[in-house]
Amino acid sequence: MEIVLPVLYHSPEVNRARPTLISTYEKATVGWLNEYEISVQFESLEVMNRLSFNILLYEDQYLSALQENWKIEVNSYEAVSVVCKPNVSVRFRLAIPQADGARRVELHASDPSVVEFDPDYQEGFSLSEGSITVVNCAIKGENGGKGVIVHCVSVDTGELLYGWRVQTLPWQARRAT
């Protein structure tokens, strides 16, 4: 006795379909911009907060086979604006709160030639629980208002705790009236 099974064919159109995108963060919208780029949209975070979620790429609309899992981390930086003249260093302060236990931290600037930390804070230092540590810094004024990112990182875990975007604003000479 011969058994004939139906042959299942798949359309070449199915293979050309883009993978299905799913966000594990219900307030985020994800979609394809083109063949290689996706768009991720969500509300801005409050200053000094972090959002972590995943974007899942499935082979098809039925979510039958997971192709990729991307972890997305978004950090909201505090903006710091410093008014200064070109090539003149201006001092400013960063306040670092610590709520959950003491930590040893380090500060890093995206451009160390522009931002300088006081000697007490150039190496690692400790944050005490329930306190606010004020760090004295200096930034060199540059033409064009260059922005520098400053990170406060845990020495033990390498975790980003806080971040600031420090921007220089041009000093405007005032005329006597």
Residue pairs with C-beta under 8 A, 6 or more apart in sequence:
14 60
17 60
17 61
18 32
18 35
19 57
19 58
19 59
19 60
19 67
19 68
20 57
20 58
20 59
20 60
20 61
20 63
21 30
21 31
21 32
21 38
21 55
21 56
21 57
21 58
22 30
22 55
22 56
22 58
22 63
23 29
23 30
23 40
23 53
23 54
23 55
23 56
24 53
24 54
24 55
24 56
25 42
25 51
25 53
25 72
27 42
27 43
28 40
28 41
28 42
28 53
29 39
29 40
29 41
29 42
30 38
30 39
30 40
30 41
30 55
31 38
31 39
32 38
32 39
33 39
38 55
40 55
40 72
42 51
44 76
45 51
45 74
45 76
46 76
47 76
47 77
47 78
47 79
48 76
48 77
48 78
48 162
48 163
49 75
49 76
50 73
50 74
50 75
50 76
50 160
51 72
51 73
51 74
51 76
52 71
52 72
52 73
52 74
53 71
53 72
54 69
54 70
54 71
54 72
55 69
55 70
55 72
56 66
56 68
56 69
56 70
57 66
57 67
57 68
57 69
57 70
58 64
58 65
58 66
58 67
59 65
59 66
59 67
75 160
75 163
77 149
77 163
77 164
77 165
78 162
78 163
78 164
78 165
79 164
79 165
79 167
80 92
80 94
80 164
80 165
80 166
80 167
81 166
81 167
81 168
81 169
82 90
82 92
82 139
82 141
82 166
82 167
82 168
82 169
83 90
83 168
83 169
83 170
83 171
84 90
84 139
84 140
84 141
84 168
84 169
84 171
85 141
85 170
85 171
86 141
86 142
86 143
86 170
87 140
87 141
87 142
88 140
88 141
89 116
89 138
89 139
89 140
89 141
90 138
90 139
90 141
90 168
91 136
91 137
91 138
92 137
92 138
92 139
92 166
93 134
93 135
93 136
93 137
94 107
94 134
94 135
94 137
94 150
94 152
94 164
95 132
95 133
95 134
95 135
96 105
96 127
96 132
96 133
96 134
96 135
96 152
96 161
96 162
97 131
97 132
98 127
98 128
98 129
98 130
98 131
98 132
98 133
99 129
99 130
100 129
101 129
102 126
102 127
102 128
102 129
103 126
103 127
103 154
103 155
103 156
103 161
104 124
104 125
104 126
104 127
104 154
104 155
104 156
105 124
105 125
105 126
105 127
105 152
105 153
105 154
105 155
105 161
106 123
106 124
106 125
106 152
106 153
106 155
107 117
107 121
107 122
107 135
107 150
107 151
107 152
107 153
108 150
108 151
108 153
109 115
109 117
109 148
109 149
109 150
109 151
110 148
110 149
110 150
111 146
111 148
113 140
114 139
114 140
114 142
114 146
114 148
115 137
115 138
115 139
115 140
115 148
115 150
115 166
116 137
116 138
116 139
116 140
117 135
117 136
117 137
118 135
118 136
118 137
121 135
121 136
124 155
125 133
127 133
137 150
137 166
139 148
139 166
139 168
141 168
141 170
141 171
142 168
143 170
145 167
145 168
145 169
145 170
146 167
146 168
147 165
147 166
147 167
147 168
148 165
148 166
148 167
149 163
149 164
149 165
149 166
150 163
150 164
150 166
151 160
151 162
151 163
152 160
152 161
152 162
152 163
153 159
153 160
153 161
154 161
